[in-house]
Amino acid sequence: MFSATVEYALRAMVVLADNNGTPRTAVQIAEISQVPADYLLKVMQPLTRARLVVGQRGKHGGFTLAK
């Protein structure tokens, strides 16, 4: 049994894996994975620090898998 945070992180990673390297915004990931957007942003921070996810700011920014 996983905690809600771990489940949300796994859902976000699956959404990014299905995206073929195209950046997705946090709102898009939240909608697809059915995770509250505010909570998703908090989940994405440790994934970024662990270098599993790359975040890019700006007009064409978003999150992608690191590898």
Secondary structure by P-SEA (a helix, b strand, c coil): cccaaaaaaaaaaaaaaacccccccaaaaaaaacccaaaaaaaaaaaaaaccbbbbbcccbbbbbcc
